[in-house]
Amino acid sequence: MAVVKPFKGIRPPKALIEEVASRPYDVLNSEEARAEAAGNEKSLYHIIKPEIDFPVGTDEHDPAVYLKAAENFKLFQEKGWLVQDKQECYYVYAQTMNGKTQYGLVVGAYVPDYMNGVIKKHELTRRDKEEDRMKHVRVNNANIEPVFFAYPDNAELDQIVAKYTAREPEYDFVAKLDGFGHTFWIIDEAQDIARITELFAAMPALYIADGHHRSAAAALVGAEKAKQNPNHKGDEEYNYFMAVCFPANQLTIIDYNRVVKDLNGLTEEQFLAALGRHFTVEPKGEAIYKPAALHNFSLYLGGKWYSLTAKPGTYDDQDPIGVLDVTISSNLILDEILGIKDLRSDKRIDFVGGIRGLGELKRRVDSGEMKVALALYPVTMKQLMDIADTGNIMPPKTTWFEPKLRSGLVIHKLD
């Protein structure tokens, strides 16, 4: 059963929220963060991308950079740009994109739940990325940024959330860069706090939607602290890490597409002929073609779009991994025809989040940078949860969630 707890969040005063809040550390590079934070000493980038306070070109993994993060975190608290709540609370965080709003509960998730599989994963993590985030958690003794979970739909939790979202929000702003709305409420009534804890305790599992490396890092640091504490009891704050949990029915996964630099020695005609072995190939002309259903793909090659439909027998609808379009395309196109064996390391392939639109695929091929683009029909939340429940792992670069969680609305200290 899922264990969660409220916590004393560290947050910006209402008047400073738009100056402090930022995009997550992993959706932009150092120079983009430097540009976004220009002239704003209160930007959270000074904590989550602290290399921006060093000369251009400084290695973001330099020990001095991590120390600068901790120095800046301390400074933000001393200056009153971040202030800790007096009592333990849950929080509601709503995101609005394209007129659709999803409502998440900000909780302290339980480190042993991550270790024993109650918090379920669907992606592999890389140790170097884990270690980077572990250093950041250790040096700050805090989860500066939240992870993104899904939970099984629960009508009573919906009612509690609705009670608070009917009130005046603590924060309510639209991010200038992307136009997404971010709204935040505090759940501070003891009866509701207790009931939220009970309702989560009845859930068999929580699911990592986005933030596998941050989840791993936060849990591993918590486990480290438990091991290092001779008086460890199990109720210490380091046994928890910050997560925003959304009901699964409110979440939408968007497509995650592929672009490839060459045709593995084939001509365009030979490549299209090879595709015909496993797919029904239909020319669609110059207008952008979007995949229409599961097992249908769109291909852009030589200035033209094509529909590819996987033929019966090329996939297994009873296999939670085999049924995925990312598996079909990886096996039958990228591997078999184009010779791309490892999506994590092959330099001939790149990945484009669906938030950029299929026009971005066309642009990268037309520019000559890439030779061919492949667009996939998005994975569903049910597929993600089925895979996690069966202990399977999705292929790399399968899911893309939007909008991303804004960082800086609330922070969780480990003591």
C-alpha positions in Angstrom: 0.0 0.0 0.0 1.2 3.5 -0.8 2.6 5.6 2.1 2.5 9.4 1.8 2.8 12.2 4.3 2.4 16.0 4.4 5.4 18.2 4.8 6.5 21.7 5.7 7.0 23.1 2.2 9.6 25.8 1.5 8.0 28.2 -1.0 8.3 31.7 -2.5 6.1 34.5 -1.0 3.1 35.0 -3.3 4.5 38.2 -4.8 7.8 36.5 -5.9 6.4 33.3 -7.4 6.9 34.3 -11.1 10.4 35.5 -10.5 11.5 32.3 -8.6 9.6 29.5 -10.5 11.4 27.9 -13.5 11.3 25.1 -16.0 12.8 21.8 -14.8 16.6 21.4 -14.9 16.6 18.7 -17.6 14.5 20.4 -20.3 17.0 23.1 -21.2 20.8 23.5 -21.4 23.1 25.7 -19.5 23.1 28.6 -22.0 19.2 28.6 -22.2 19.1 28.7 -18.4 21.6 31.5 -18.4 19.5 33.5 -20.9 16.2 32.9 -19.0 17.7 33.9 -15.7 19.4 37.0 -17.1 18.8 40.0 -14.8 16.9 37.8 -12.3 18.8 37.0 -9.1 15.7 35.2 -7.7 15.4 32.6 -10.5 15.5 29.0 -9.3 18.0 28.3 -12.1 20.6 29.7 -9.6 19.9 26.5 -7.5 19.0 23.9 -10.1 21.4 25.1 -12.9 24.1 26.8 -10.7 26.7 26.6 -13.5 25.0 29.8 -14.8 26.8 31.7 -12.0 30.2 30.6 -13.4 32.0 31.5 -16.7 30.5 30.1 -19.9 31.8 26.6 -20.5 32.1 25.6 -16.8 31.4 21.9 -16.4 28.0 21.6 -14.7 29.4 18.5 -12.8 32.3 20.4 -11.2 32.2 20.0 -7.4 32.2 23.8 -7.1 29.0 24.0 -9.1 27.1 21.6 -6.7 28.4 23.7 -3.7 27.2 26.8 -5.4 23.7 25.3 -5.5 23.7 24.8 -1.8 25.1 28.3 -1.2 22.3 29.8 -3.4 19.6 27.7 -1.7 20.8 29.0 1.7 20.9 32.6 0.3 17.3 32.3 -1.0 16.1 31.4 2.5 18.2 34.1 4.2 16.8 36.7 1.8 13.2 35.6 2.3 12.8 34.5 -1.3 12.0 31.0 0.0 10.1 30.6 3.3 9.2 27.4 5.1 5.5 26.7 6.1 4.9 26.5 9.8 2.8 23.3 9.6 2.9 20.1 7.6 0.5 20.4 4.6 -0.4 18.7 1.4 -0.7 21.0 -1.7 -2.7 21.0 -4.9 -0.9 21.9 -8.1 -3.0 22.5 -11.2 -1.5 22.8 -14.7 -3.4 24.2 -17.7 -2.4 23.5 -21.3 -4.6 24.1 -24.4 -7.7 24.7 -22.2 -7.3 21.4 -20.3 -6.4 21.4 -16.6 -5.0 18.5 -14.5 -4.9 18.6 -10.7 -2.1 17.0 -8.8 -1.5 16.4 -5.1 1.9 17.4 -3.8 3.0 14.8 -1.2 6.0 13.3 0.5 6.4 9.8 -1.2 7.9 7.0 0.9 11.5 5.9 0.1 10.8 2.2 1.0 7.9 2.2 -1.4 10.3 3.0 -4.2 12.7 0.3 -3.1 10.0 -2.4 -2.8 8.1 -1.7 -6.0 5.0 0.0 -4.6 6.2 3.0 -6.6 6.3 1.4 -10.0 8.8 2.3 -12.8 8.4 1.9 -16.6 11.9 3.1 -17.7 15.5 2.1 -17.0 17.7 4.8 -15.5 21.3 5.6 -16.2 23.7 5.6 -13.2 25.5 8.8 -14.3 22.3 10.7 -14.4 21.3 9.2 -11.0 24.6 10.2 -9.5 24.3 13.8 -10.8 20.9 14.2 -9.1 22.0 12.4 -5.9 24.9 14.9 -5.5 22.3 17.8 -5.9 20.0 16.3 -3.3 22.9 15.6 -0.9 24.5 19.0 -1.1 21.1 20.8 -0.6 19.7 18.3 1.8 16.4 18.8 0.0 14.3 17.8 -3.0 14.4 21.1 -4.9 12.3 19.7 -7.8 9.3 17.3 -7.6 8.8 14.1 -9.5 5.7 13.4 -11.5 3.5 10.4 -10.4 0.2 9.0 -11.5 -2.3 7.2 -9.2 -5.4 5.1 -9.8 -8.5 7.3 -10.1 -10.2 8.0 -6.8 -13.5 9.9 -6.5 -13.1 10.9 -2.9 -9.6 12.4 -3.5 -11.2 14.3 -6.4 -13.8 15.7 -4.0 -11.1 16.9 -1.5 -9.2 18.5 -4.3 -12.3 20.2 -5.6 -13.0 21.7 -2.1 -9.7 23.5 -2.1 -9.6 24.5 -5.8 -12.9 26.3 -5.2 -11.0 28.7 -2.9 -8.6 31.6 -3.7 -5.3 30.0 -4.9 -2.0 30.7 -3.3 -0.3 31.1 -6.7 -1.9 31.6 -10.1 0.2 32.6 -13.1 0.8 31.8 -16.8 4.4 31.1 -17.7 5.5 33.6 -20.3 7.7 31.2 -22.3 5.1 28.5 -23.1 1.7 30.0 -22.1 0.9 27.1 -19.7 -1.0 28.0 -16.5 0.2 27.1 -13.0 -2.1 27.3 -10.0 -1.4 26.2 -6.4 -3.4 25.7 -3.2 -2.5 24.7 0.3 -4.4 21.8 2.0 -4.0 22.7 5.7 -7.1 21.3 7.4 -6.2 18.3 9.7 -9.2 16.2 8.8 -8.5 16.5 5.1 -4.8 15.8 5.6 -5.6 12.6 7.5 -8.1 11.4 4.9 -5.7 12.0 2.0 -3.1 9.9 3.9 -5.7 7.1 4.4 -6.9 7.1 0.8 -3.3 6.8 -0.5 -2.7 4.0 2.0 -5.5 2.0 0.3 -3.8 2.2 -3.1 -1.9 -0.8 -4.3 0.6 1.3 -6.3 1.8 4.7 -7.5 3.3 5.1 -11.0 6.3 7.2 -12.0 5.1 9.1 -15.1 8.0 11.5 -15.5 11.2 11.9 -13.5 12.7 8.4 -13.2 16.2 9.7 -12.5 15.0 12.2 -9.9 12.9 9.5 -8.3 15.9 7.1 -8.1 18.2 9.8 -6.8 15.8 11.0 -4.1 15.1 7.5 -2.9 18.8 6.4 -3.0 19.8 9.5 -0.9 17.0 8.8 1.6 18.2 5.2 1.9 21.8 6.4 2.3 20.7 8.6 5.2 18.8 5.8 6.9 21.9 3.6 6.7 24.2 6.3 8.1 21.9 7.1 11.0 22.6 4.8 14.0 19.3 6.0 15.6 17.2 5.5 12.5 13.5 5.0 13.4 11.8 5.2 10.0 9.7 8.4 10.5 12.5 10.8 9.7 11.9 13.4 6.9 14.6 11.8 4.7 12.4 8.8 4.4 10.2 10.8 2.0 10.7 12.7 -1.2 8.5 15.2 -3.0 6.1 14.0 -5.7 3.2 15.6 -7.5 0.6 12.8 -8.0 -2.1 13.1 -10.6 -5.1 10.8 -11.2 -4.3 8.7 -14.2 -7.5 9.7 -16.1 -6.4 13.4 -16.2 -3.0 12.7 -17.8 -2.2 12.7 -21.5 0.9 11.1 -23.0 1.9 12.7 -26.3 4.0 11.2 -29.1 7.7 10.8 -29.0 9.1 10.7 -32.5 12.3 9.7 -34.2 14.7 11.2 -36.9 17.5 9.3 -38.5 20.6 10.6 -40.3 20.8 8.1 -43.2 19.1 5.1 -44.8 21.9 2.6 -43.9 23.2 2.5 -47.5 19.8 2.1 -49.1 18.2 4.4 -51.8 14.8 5.9 -51.0 13.2 3.4 -53.3 15.0 0.4 -51.7 14.0 1.7 -48.2 10.3 2.0 -49.1 10.4 -1.5 -50.7 12.0 -2.9 -47.5 9.2 -1.3 -45.4 6.6 -3.1 -47.6 7.6 -6.4 -46.1 6.0 -5.6 -42.7 3.9 -2.5 -43.4 1.2 -1.4 -45.8 2.9 1.8 -47.3 0.6 4.5 -48.7 1.9 7.8 -50.1 0.2 10.9 -48.6 1.8 13.7 -50.5 3.4 16.9 -49.2 0.8 17.8 -46.5 1.8 16.7 -43.0 0.3 13.3 -42.1 -0.3 12.3 -38.5 -0.7 8.7 -37.3 -4.4 7.9 -37.1 -4.4 4.9 -34.7 -2.3 2.3 -32.9 0.0 0.5 -35.3 -0.2 3.3 -37.8 2.9 5.4 -38.3 3.8 8.5 -40.4 7.0 8.6 -42.3 8.7 11.7 -43.9 11.2 11.1 -46.6 12.3 13.0 -49.7 9.8 15.8 -49.2 6.8 13.5 -49.0 4.7 11.9 -46.2 3.7 8.2 -46.1 1.3 6.2 -44.0 2.7 2.9 -42.6 0.3 0.4 -41.2 1.9 -2.7 -39.5 0.6 -5.9 -41.1 -1.2 -8.5 -38.9 1.3 -10.9 -37.4 4.1 -8.4 -37.0 3.1 -7.6 -33.4 1.5 -9.4 -30.4 -1.5 -7.6 -28.8 -1.2 -9.9 -25.8 2.4 -8.8 -25.0 2.4 -5.5 -23.1 5.8 -4.6 -24.6 5.3 -6.2 -28.0 2.1 -4.3 -28.6 3.8 -0.9 -28.3 4.4 1.0 -31.6 7.8 2.0 -30.2 8.7 -1.8 -30.1 7.3 -2.4 -33.6 9.2 0.5 -35.1 12.4 -0.3 -33.2 12.4 -3.9 -34.3 11.1 -3.8 -37.8 12.4 -0.4 -39.1 15.2 1.0 -36.9 16.9 -2.3 -36.3 16.0 -4.6 -39.2 16.3 -2.1 -42.0 18.3 0.9 -40.7 20.7 -1.2 -38.5 20.1 0.9 -35.3 20.5 -1.6 -32.5 20.8 0.6 -29.4 18.5 3.6 -29.1 20.4 4.9 -26.1 23.8 5.1 -27.7 23.5 5.2 -31.5 24.5 8.6 -32.8 22.6 8.2 -36.1 19.2 8.7 -34.3 17.6 11.5 -32.4 14.3 11.9 -30.6 11.8 14.8 -30.9 9.0 15.3 -28.3 5.6 15.6 -29.8 5.1 19.1 -28.2 7.3 20.4 -31.0 4.8 19.1 -33.7 5.4 17.1 -36.8 6.5 20.3 -38.6 9.8 19.9 -36.6 10.3 16.5 -38.1 9.8 18.0 -41.6 12.2 20.9 -40.8 15.0 18.6 -39.6 14.8 16.4 -42.7 14.4 19.3 -45.2 17.4 21.0 -43.7 19.6 18.0 -44.6 20.5 17.3 -41.0 18.4 14.1 -41.1 17.3 11.8 -43.9 14.1 10.4 -42.6 11.5 11.0 -39.8 9.1 8.6 -38.1 6.1 9.7 -36.1 4.4 7.3 -33.7 0.9 7.1 -32.2 1.2 8.0 -28.5 1.2 5.4 -25.7 -1.8 5.4 -23.4 -1.8 5.7 -19.6 -3.4 2.2 -19.5 -0.5 0.7 -21.5 2.0 2.5 -19.2 0.3 1.2 -16.0 -0.1 -2.4 -17.5 3.7 -2.5 -18.3 4.6 -1.2 -14.8 2.2 -3.7 -13.1 3.7 -6.6 -15.0 7.3 -5.6 -14.0 8.2 -4.8 -17.6 10.3 -1.9 -18.8 9.4 0.2 -21.9 11.9 0.8 -24.6 13.9 4.1 -24.4 12.2 7.3 -25.4 8.6 6.0 -25.3 6.6 8.6 -23.3 6.5 12.4 -23.4 4.3 14.2 -20.8 3.3 17.8 -21.2 3.0 20.2 -19.5 6.2 19.7 -17.5 6.0 20.4 -13.7 7.2 23.9 -12.9 10.0 23.9 -10.4 10.1 26.3 -7.4 6.5 26.3 -6.3 7.5 24.2 -3.3 10.6 22.5 -2.0 11.0 19.6 0.5 13.8 19.6 3.1 15.2 16.3 4.3 15.4 17.2 8.0 
